[in-house]
Amino acid sequence: MAEVDLVDLRSQIEAAADRIGPYVRRTPLEFSHGLSEKNGGNVFIKMESEQRTGSFKVRGAFNKCLVLSSEKPGVQVTTASSGNHGLACTLAMKTVGLTGTIYLPENVSKTKELALVREGAVLRHHGTDVEKTETKARQMALEEGIDFISPYNDMDVMTGHGTIGKEILEDLPDVDAVFVPVGGGGLIAGMAAYIKALKPTAKVVGCQPAHSAVMAKSVEAGRILDLPSLDTLSDGTAGGVEEGSITFPICQQCVDDWVLVEEDVISDAIYFMMAEHHKIVEGAAGVAIGAFLKTAQKYHGKSVAIISCGANISMEKIKKIIELRQQ
């Protein structure tokens, strides 16, 4: 396995931070008394769930769209998404003057689809797995001669997401471990590259739902696997990893540990955020919080940052989570 150039990635992430700064929020790193009690340390939640569009995805979307608009003003683009990436791209495209189409899986969250419609997105549906949806969108982009914005397998998208790692190290320089939800790996690859470049002793923990753990199992196998995904509360991280993805070797080199999280633990984590922090978070955020809850004693006395990556969850899911706790 070729060594990943962390110095170059750090430089690209710092450039991305300067580029997207006027367009995205520097989200708070909120201390959690409830989580700190679990490990006897200091646990903080990076509130990307309070980012524009309710998700960290605007960071990568703005970085990519700003690069494209500077190189090809007015270019037409397309992308594929389980919702959050599409919403982020829609906002970024509108802001910088690009036009395009968003491909969605047929089983996408209705909450996320409605948000896209309200933003004026042009939508097409294909398949029930994000990877297959992305393959279709790439095919159409090739046939129509337009640019495709990958949700994760793109250097500008990944380095845009990596700016979260930069903010965490600035706000919590003594951080010992960072828990990051993982789907295709764009978020964790960008963050891990930056963190390992500046503070290699900090542990980066990849968090996936047990029902859809393609990246974790691929890293374990040493190659990208084609595995099925079951339904999960964490629809934002569900699905496969594209063959040859730039995120895979970075995950291999820079992610220290993997935690697979069961559905009941994800549900408990979402409930915890409502009860303790009075915040609504989506399933993917629940995966990272749940992963910490499963492994808190391993990080006894440590300073920990957990990425609450998004807040786009349906009222139906929230209602079910509350009802389960009251039984």
GUDRENZA-255795 format. One record per residue (C-alpha): residue number from 1; residue in one letter; x, y, z. Coordinates in Angstrom, 3 decimals. Example, Ala and Ser with C-alpha at 12.3 -4.5 7.8 and 13.67 -1.06 7.14 Angstrom:
<sites>
+------+-------+----------+----------+----------+
! semi ! zator !       xx !       yy !       zz !
+------+-------+----------+----------+----------+
!    1 !     a !   12.300 !   -4.500 !    7.800 !
!    2 !     s !   13.670 !   -1.060 !    7.140 !
+------+-------+----------+----------+----------+
</sites>
This chain:
<sites>
+------+-------+----------+----------+----------+
! semi ! zator !       xx !       yy !       zz !
+------+-------+----------+----------+----------+
!    1 !     m !    0.000 !    0.000 !    0.000 !
!    2 !     a !    1.482 !    3.355 !   -1.063 !
!    3 !     e !    1.941 !    5.904 !    1.712 !
!    4 !     v !   -0.631 !    8.715 !    1.694 !
!    5 !     d !    0.959 !   12.193 !    1.457 !
!    6 !     l !   -0.430 !   13.814 !    4.597 !
!    7 !     v !    1.575 !   17.012 !    4.142 !
!    8 !     d !   -0.070 !   17.658 !    0.768 !
!    9 !     l !   -3.537 !   16.814 !    2.120 !
!   10 !     r !   -3.002 !   19.160 !    5.074 !
!   11 !     s !   -2.131 !   21.953 !    2.631 !
!   12 !     q !   -5.234 !   21.258 !    0.523 !
!   13 !     i !   -7.474 !   21.224 !    3.624 !
!   14 !     e !   -6.081 !   24.542 !    4.816 !
!   15 !     a !   -6.743 !   26.024 !    1.352 !
!   16 !     a !  -10.278 !   24.613 !    1.487 !
!   17 !     a !  -10.846 !   26.230 !    4.893 !
!   18 !     d !   -9.925 !   29.631 !    3.462 !
!   19 !     r !  -12.110 !   29.031 !    0.393 !
!   20 !     i !  -15.305 !   27.929 !    2.145 !
!   21 !     g !  -14.984 !   30.157 !    5.217 !
!   22 !     p !  -17.452 !   32.828 !    4.017 !
!   23 !     y !  -20.092 !   30.206 !    3.142 !
!   24 !     v !  -20.178 !   27.718 !    6.047 !
!   25 !     r !  -20.574 !   27.941 !    9.807 !
!   26 !     r !  -17.763 !   27.282 !   12.237 !
!   27 !     t !  -19.894 !   24.996 !   14.376 !
!   28 !     p !  -19.563 !   24.821 !   18.165 !
!   29 !     l !  -17.611 !   22.132 !   19.980 !
!   30 !     e !  -20.047 !   21.578 !   22.843 !
!   31 !     f !  -19.005 !   20.036 !   26.160 !
!   32 !     s !  -21.189 !   17.088 !   27.182 !
!   33 !     h !  -21.586 !   16.487 !   30.907 !
!   34 !     g !  -23.558 !   13.304 !   30.259 !
!   35 !     l !  -20.931 !   11.761 !   27.975 !
!   36 !     s !  -18.012 !   12.968 !   30.106 !
!   37 !     e !  -19.503 !   11.088 !   33.045 !
!   38 !     k !  -19.269 !    7.891 !   30.979 !
!   39 !     n !  -15.467 !    8.000 !   30.680 !
!   40 !     g !  -14.421 !   10.271 !   33.548 !
!   41 !     g !  -12.823 !   12.611 !   31.030 !
!   42 !     n !  -13.814 !   15.539 !   28.859 !
!   43 !     v !  -16.104 !   14.713 !   25.965 !
!   44 !     f !  -17.152 !   17.291 !   23.389 !
!   45 !     i !  -19.634 !   17.121 !   20.513 !
!   46 !     k !  -18.793 !   18.893 !   17.247 !
!   47 !     m !  -22.204 !   20.215 !   16.284 !
!   48 !     e !  -22.172 !   19.851 !   12.509 !
!   49 !     s !  -25.855 !   19.040 !   12.974 !
!   50 !     e !  -26.200 !   22.832 !   13.302 !
!   51 !     q !  -24.372 !   23.468 !   10.033 !
!   52 !     r !  -26.141 !   25.071 !    7.070 !
!   53 !     t !  -28.619 !   22.571 !    5.527 !
!   54 !     g !  -28.369 !   20.598 !    8.788 !
!   55 !     s !  -25.296 !   18.608 !    7.772 !
!   56 !     f !  -21.491 !   18.748 !    7.446 !
!   57 !     k !  -21.922 !   18.064 !    3.723 !
!   58 !     v !  -21.976 !   21.779 !    2.823 !
!   59 !     r !  -18.232 !   21.916 !    3.481 !
!   60 !     g !  -17.329 !   19.522 !    0.678 !
!   61 !     a !  -20.084 !   20.775 !   -1.621 !
!   62 !     f !  -19.023 !   24.413 !   -1.354 !
!   63 !     n !  -15.358 !   23.553 !   -1.779 !
!   64 !     k !  -16.076 !   21.553 !   -4.943 !
!   65 !     c !  -18.522 !   24.053 !   -6.436 !
!   66 !     l !  -16.210 !   26.996 !   -5.741 !
!   67 !     v !  -13.320 !   25.179 !   -7.448 !
!   68 !     l !  -15.529 !   24.294 !  -10.428 !
!   69 !     s !  -16.980 !   27.793 !  -10.760 !
!   70 !     s !  -13.490 !   29.297 !  -10.815 !
!   71 !     e !  -12.301 !   26.825 !  -13.458 !
!   72 !     k !  -15.503 !   26.480 !  -15.526 !
!   73 !     p !  -17.946 !   29.325 !  -14.790 !
!   74 !     g !  -21.590 !   28.296 !  -15.286 !
!   75 !     v !  -20.746 !   24.603 !  -15.692 !
!   76 !     q !  -23.573 !   22.076 !  -15.341 !
!   77 !     v !  -23.145 !   19.293 !  -12.775 !
!   78 !     t !  -24.866 !   16.206 !  -11.402 !
!   79 !     t !  -24.520 !   14.218 !   -8.207 !
!   80 !     a !  -26.004 !   11.309 !   -6.243 !
!   81 !     s !  -27.099 !   11.440 !   -2.627 !
!   82 !     s !  -29.117 !    9.907 !    0.193 !
!   83 !     g !  -30.253 !   13.475 !    0.831 !
!   84 !     n !  -27.679 !   15.528 !    2.728 !
!   85 !     h !  -25.066 !   15.730 !   -0.036 !
!   86 !     g !  -27.756 !   16.611 !   -2.564 !
!   87 !     l !  -29.118 !   19.372 !   -0.340 !
!   88 !     a !  -25.620 !   20.734 !    0.235 !
!   89 !     c !  -24.833 !   20.679 !   -3.488 !
!   90 !     t !  -28.130 !   22.384 !   -4.308 !
!   91 !     l !  -27.312 !   25.255 !   -1.949 !
!   92 !     a !  -23.706 !   25.500 !   -3.142 !
!   93 !     m !  -24.695 !   25.410 !   -6.818 !
!   94 !     k !  -27.307 !   28.133 !   -6.336 !
!   95 !     t !  -24.843 !   30.274 !   -4.413 !
!   96 !     v !  -21.977 !   30.107 !   -6.922 !
!   97 !     g !  -24.085 !   30.030 !  -10.096 !
!   98 !     l !  -24.002 !   26.401 !  -11.224 !
!   99 !     t !  -26.953 !   24.264 !  -12.351 !
!  100 !     g !  -27.488 !   20.535 !  -12.080 !
!  101 !     t !  -29.454 !   17.377 !  -11.254 !
!  102 !     i !  -29.564 !   15.373 !   -8.021 !
!  103 !     y !  -29.953 !   11.571 !   -8.213 !
!  104 !     l !  -31.590 !    9.945 !   -5.176 !
!  105 !     p !  -32.148 !    6.328 !   -4.142 !
!  106 !     e !  -35.820 !    5.364 !   -4.279 !
!  107 !     n !  -35.882 !    4.728 !   -0.501 !
!  108 !     v !  -34.498 !    8.153 !    0.464 !
!  109 !     s !  -35.848 !    9.822 !    3.616 !
!  110 !     k !  -38.965 !   11.800 !    2.718 !
!  111 !     t !  -37.782 !   14.574 !    5.050 !
!  112 !     k !  -34.587 !   14.962 !    3.040 !
!  113 !     e !  -36.393 !   14.743 !   -0.297 !
!  114 !     l !  -38.884 !   17.445 !    0.730 !
!  115 !     a !  -36.009 !   19.728 !    1.738 !
!  116 !     l !  -34.471 !   19.262 !   -1.727 !
!  117 !     v !  -37.752 !   20.078 !   -3.449 !
!  118 !     r !  -38.101 !   23.235 !   -1.370 !
!  119 !     e !  -34.597 !   24.325 !   -2.383 !
!  120 !     g !  -35.610 !   23.938 !   -6.040 !
!  121 !     a !  -33.479 !   20.899 !   -6.812 !
!  122 !     v !  -34.041 !   18.935 !  -10.021 !
!  123 !     l !  -34.428 !   15.303 !   -8.862 !
!  124 !     r !  -34.171 !   11.870 !  -10.447 !
!  125 !     h !  -34.518 !    8.522 !   -8.646 !
!  126 !     h !  -32.631 !    5.270 !   -9.206 !
!  127 !     g !  -32.030 !    2.093 !   -7.157 !
!  128 !     t !  -32.217 !    1.489 !   -3.408 !
!  129 !     d !  -28.487 !    1.570 !   -2.593 !
!  130 !     v !  -26.481 !    4.814 !   -2.667 !
!  131 !     e !  -23.636 !    3.120 !   -4.553 !
!  132 !     k !  -25.972 !    2.022 !   -7.365 !
!  133 !     t !  -27.583 !    5.460 !   -7.440 !
!  134 !     e !  -24.124 !    7.001 !   -7.783 !
!  135 !     t !  -23.165 !    4.607 !  -10.576 !
!  136 !     k !  -26.267 !    5.666 !  -12.532 !
!  137 !     a !  -25.550 !    9.359 !  -11.962 !
!  138 !     r !  -21.949 !    8.906 !  -13.128 !
!  139 !     q !  -23.180 !    7.094 !  -16.250 !
!  140 !     m !  -25.596 !    9.909 !  -17.097 !
!  141 !     a !  -22.922 !   12.543 !  -16.466 !
!  142 !     l !  -20.630 !   10.741 !  -18.896 !
!  143 !     e !  -23.363 !   10.432 !  -21.524 !
!  144 !     e !  -24.408 !   14.083 !  -21.167 !
!  145 !     g !  -20.852 !   15.437 !  -20.895 !
!  146 !     i !  -21.307 !   17.156 !  -17.528 !
!  147 !     d !  -19.314 !   17.141 !  -14.277 !
!  148 !     f !  -20.168 !   14.635 !  -11.556 !
!  149 !     i !  -19.737 !   15.615 !   -7.878 !
!  150 !     s !  -19.104 !   12.478 !   -5.844 !
!  151 !     p !  -20.455 !   12.416 !   -2.280 !
!  152 !     y !  -17.053 !   11.171 !   -1.068 !
!  153 !     n !  -14.742 !    9.975 !   -3.878 !
!  154 !     d !  -13.511 !   13.445 !   -4.819 !
!  155 !     m !  -10.464 !   15.334 !   -3.564 !
!  156 !     d !  -12.207 !   18.711 !   -3.272 !
!  157 !     v !  -15.184 !   17.196 !   -1.432 !
!  158 !     m !  -12.957 !   15.218 !    0.932 !
!  159 !     t !  -10.629 !   18.129 !    1.722 !
!  160 !     g !  -13.662 !   20.366 !    2.318 !
!  161 !     h !  -14.873 !   17.903 !    4.943 !
!  162 !     g !  -11.368 !   17.750 !    6.394 !
!  163 !     t !  -11.802 !   21.337 !    7.620 !
!  164 !     i !  -13.745 !   19.900 !   10.570 !
!  165 !     g !  -10.543 !   18.231 !   11.735 !
!  166 !     k !   -8.760 !   21.586 !   11.499 !
!  167 !     e !  -11.398 !   23.271 !   13.669 !
!  168 !     i !  -11.277 !   20.511 !   16.274 !
!  169 !     l !   -7.496 !   20.753 !   16.655 !
!  170 !     e !   -7.766 !   24.543 !   16.959 !
!  171 !     d !  -10.546 !   24.365 !   19.569 !
!  172 !     l !   -9.333 !   21.253 !   21.434 !
!  173 !     p !   -5.566 !   20.903 !   20.835 !
!  174 !     d !   -5.224 !   18.230 !   23.562 !
!  175 !     v !   -7.812 !   15.919 !   21.954 !
!  176 !     d !   -6.984 !   12.243 !   22.478 !
!  177 !     a !   -9.633 !   10.611 !   20.267 !
!  178 !     v !  -12.128 !   11.645 !   17.603 !
!  179 !     f !  -15.219 !    9.560 !   16.785 !
!  180 !     v !  -16.390 !    9.966 !   13.191 !
!  181 !     p !  -19.381 !    8.410 !   11.386 !
!  182 !     v !  -18.438 !    6.647 !    8.158 !
!  183 !     g !  -20.234 !    5.822 !    4.914 !
!  184 !     g !  -18.073 !    6.182 !    1.812 !
!  185 !     g !  -15.352 !    7.751 !    3.939 !
!  186 !     g !  -15.212 !   11.340 !    2.668 !
!  187 !     l !  -15.632 !   12.822 !    6.144 !
!  188 !     i !  -13.288 !   10.544 !    8.051 !
!  189 !     a !  -10.613 !   10.486 !    5.332 !
!  190 !     g !  -10.390 !   14.272 !    5.205 !
!  191 !     m !  -10.476 !   14.641 !    8.980 !
!  192 !     a !   -8.078 !   11.781 !    9.689 !
!  193 !     a !   -5.532 !   13.050 !    7.155 !
!  194 !     y !   -5.458 !   16.474 !    8.793 !
!  195 !     i !   -5.426 !   15.192 !   12.371 !
!  196 !     k !   -2.679 !   12.647 !   11.709 !
!  197 !     a !   -0.586 !   15.266 !    9.885 !
!  198 !     l !   -0.611 !   17.574 !   12.924 !
!  199 !     k !   -1.214 !   15.271 !   15.884 !
!  200 !     p !   -0.394 !   11.653 !   15.015 !
!  201 !     t !   -0.931 !   10.519 !   18.627 !
!  202 !     a !   -4.652 !   11.385 !   18.468 !
!  203 !     k !   -6.804 !    8.323 !   17.773 !
!  204 !     v !   -9.298 !    8.456 !   14.914 !
!  205 !     v !  -12.222 !    6.069 !   15.427 !
!  206 !     g !  -14.416 !    5.053 !   12.485 !
!  207 !     c !  -18.058 !    4.473 !   13.425 !
!  208 !     q !  -20.500 !    2.508 !   11.272 !
!  209 !     p !  -23.921 !    0.929 !   11.751 !
!  210 !     a !  -23.635 !   -2.847 !   12.093 !
!  211 !     h !  -26.279 !   -3.073 !    9.351 !
!  212 !     s !  -24.038 !   -1.280 !    6.851 !
!  213 !     a !  -20.345 !   -1.620 !    7.667 !
!  214 !     v !  -18.794 !   -1.854 !    4.209 !
!  215 !     m !  -15.792 !    0.425 !    4.844 !
!  216 !     a !  -14.866 !   -1.181 !    8.164 !
!  217 !     k !  -15.052 !   -4.683 !    6.719 !
!  218 !     s !  -13.196 !   -3.598 !    3.573 !
!  219 !     v !  -10.333 !   -2.160 !    5.623 !
!  220 !     e !  -10.220 !   -5.415 !    7.603 !
!  221 !     a !  -10.083 !   -7.414 !    4.347 !
!  222 !     g !   -7.491 !   -5.140 !    2.763 !
!  223 !     r !   -9.668 !   -4.481 !   -0.289 !
!  224 !     i !  -12.998 !   -2.858 !   -1.114 !
!  225 !     l !  -15.755 !   -5.420 !   -0.680 !
!  226 !     d !  -19.160 !   -5.570 !   -2.370 !
!  227 !     l !  -21.458 !   -6.243 !    0.586 !
!  228 !     p !  -25.200 !   -5.867 !    1.097 !
!  229 !     s !  -26.581 !   -3.239 !    3.478 !
!  230 !     l !  -29.629 !   -3.714 !    5.687 !
!  231 !     d !  -32.066 !   -0.973 !    6.674 !
!  232 !     t !  -30.622 !    1.319 !    9.321 !
!  233 !     l !  -31.516 !    4.475 !   11.224 !
!  234 !     s !  -28.251 !    5.799 !    9.827 !
!  235 !     d !  -29.444 !    6.187 !    6.240 !
!  236 !     g !  -26.794 !    8.878 !    5.675 !
!  237 !     t !  -23.966 !    6.340 !    6.036 !
!  238 !     a !  -25.679 !    3.362 !    4.393 !
!  239 !     g !  -24.413 !    1.762 !    1.205 !
!  240 !     g !  -21.241 !    0.575 !   -0.460 !
!  241 !     v !  -17.851 !    2.039 !   -1.323 !
!  242 !     e !  -16.903 !    2.698 !   -4.926 !
!  243 !     e !  -14.021 !    0.604 !   -6.275 !
!  244 !     g !  -10.846 !    2.692 !   -6.350 !
!  245 !     s !  -12.206 !    5.323 !   -3.956 !
!  246 !     i !   -9.554 !    7.815 !   -2.815 !
!  247 !     t !  -10.926 !    7.509 !    0.712 !
!  248 !     f !  -10.004 !    3.839 !    1.127 !
!  249 !     p !   -6.184 !    4.047 !    1.405 !
!  250 !     i !   -6.519 !    7.007 !    3.785 !
!  251 !     c !   -8.869 !    4.973 !    5.988 !
!  252 !     q !   -6.374 !    2.110 !    5.888 !
!  253 !     q !   -3.490 !    4.346 !    6.948 !
!  254 !     c !   -5.087 !    6.889 !    9.262 !
!  255 !     v !   -8.062 !    5.292 !   11.059 !
!  256 !     d !   -6.951 !    3.627 !   14.286 !
!  257 !     d !  -10.065 !    1.693 !   15.266 !
!  258 !     w !  -13.534 !    0.758 !   14.044 !
!  259 !     v !  -16.735 !    0.419 !   16.073 !
!  260 !     l !  -19.893 !   -1.163 !   14.663 !
!  261 !     v !  -23.076 !    0.106 !   16.268 !
!  262 !     e !  -26.366 !   -1.788 !   16.638 !
!  263 !     e !  -29.694 !   -0.149 !   15.833 !
!  264 !     d !  -30.857 !    0.013 !   19.462 !
!  265 !     v !  -27.646 !    1.822 !   20.431 !
!  266 !     i !  -28.117 !    4.332 !   17.585 !
!  267 !     s !  -31.666 !    4.914 !   18.804 !
!  268 !     d !  -30.465 !    5.398 !   22.395 !
!  269 !     a !  -27.848 !    7.913 !   21.231 !
!  270 !     i !  -30.440 !    9.986 !   19.359 !
!  271 !     y !  -32.641 !    9.938 !   22.459 !
!  272 !     f !  -29.662 !   10.934 !   24.620 !
!  273 !     m !  -29.092 !   14.033 !   22.478 !
!  274 !     m !  -32.742 !   15.049 !   22.863 !
!  275 !     a !  -32.833 !   14.396 !   26.607 !
!  276 !     e !  -29.395 !   15.710 !   27.610 !
!  277 !     h !  -28.621 !   18.402 !   25.030 !
!  278 !     h !  -32.106 !   19.260 !   23.745 !
!  279 !     k !  -30.828 !   18.700 !   20.202 !
!  280 !     i !  -32.275 !   16.758 !   17.291 !
!  281 !     v !  -29.688 !   14.645 !   15.449 !
!  282 !     e !  -29.996 !   12.113 !   12.659 !
!  283 !     g !  -29.026 !    8.456 !   12.682 !
!  284 !     a !  -25.494 !    8.973 !   11.356 !
!  285 !     a !  -24.745 !   11.283 !   14.295 !
!  286 !     g !  -26.251 !    8.648 !   16.575 !
!  287 !     v !  -23.752 !    6.145 !   15.194 !
!  288 !     a !  -20.757 !    8.198 !   16.374 !
!  289 !     i !  -22.318 !    8.975 !   19.763 !
!  290 !     g !  -23.397 !    5.347 !   20.142 !
!  291 !     a !  -19.888 !    4.153 !   19.271 !
!  292 !     f !  -18.507 !    6.243 !   22.118 !
!  293 !     l !  -21.179 !    4.938 !   24.511 !
!  294 !     k !  -20.108 !    1.364 !   23.613 !
!  295 !     t !  -16.406 !    2.014 !   24.184 !
!  296 !     a !  -16.305 !    4.847 !   26.760 !
!  297 !     q !  -14.154 !    2.975 !   29.287 !
!  298 !     k !  -11.483 !    2.380 !   26.653 !
!  299 !     y !  -11.000 !    6.167 !   26.668 !
!  300 !     h !  -11.142 !    6.626 !   30.445 !
!  301 !     g !   -9.975 !   10.079 !   31.482 !
!  302 !     k !   -9.359 !   11.149 !   27.883 !
!  303 !     s !  -10.387 !   14.219 !   25.913 !
!  304 !     v !  -12.744 !   13.056 !   23.180 !
!  305 !     a !  -14.485 !   14.794 !   20.284 !
!  306 !     i !  -17.533 !   13.209 !   18.636 !
!  307 !     i !  -18.862 !   14.361 !   15.273 !
!  308 !     s !  -22.614 !   15.027 !   15.314 !
!  309 !     c !  -22.704 !   15.112 !   11.533 !
!  310 !     g !  -26.324 !   16.005 !   10.784 !
!  311 !     a !  -29.822 !   16.769 !   12.038 !
!  312 !     n !  -31.984 !   15.672 !    9.110 !
!  313 !     i !  -34.241 !   12.997 !   10.560 !
!  314 !     s !  -37.961 !   12.472 !   10.010 !
!  315 !     m !  -40.577 !   13.102 !   12.681 !
!  316 !     e !  -41.749 !    9.507 !   12.188 !
!  317 !     k !  -38.346 !    8.194 !   13.284 !
!  318 !     i !  -38.179 !   10.591 !   16.225 !
!  319 !     k !  -41.658 !    9.515 !   17.322 !
!  320 !     k !  -40.702 !    5.809 !   17.186 !
!  321 !     i !  -37.521 !    6.412 !   19.178 !
!  322 !     i !  -39.431 !    8.245 !   21.917 !
!  323 !     e !  -42.204 !    5.633 !   22.004 !
!  324 !     l !  -39.669 !    2.807 !   22.392 !
!  325 !     r !  -38.114 !    4.540 !   25.412 !
!  326 !     q !  -41.497 !    4.992 !   27.059 !
!  327 !     q !  -42.566 !    1.348 !   26.813 !
+------+-------+----------+----------+----------+
</sites>
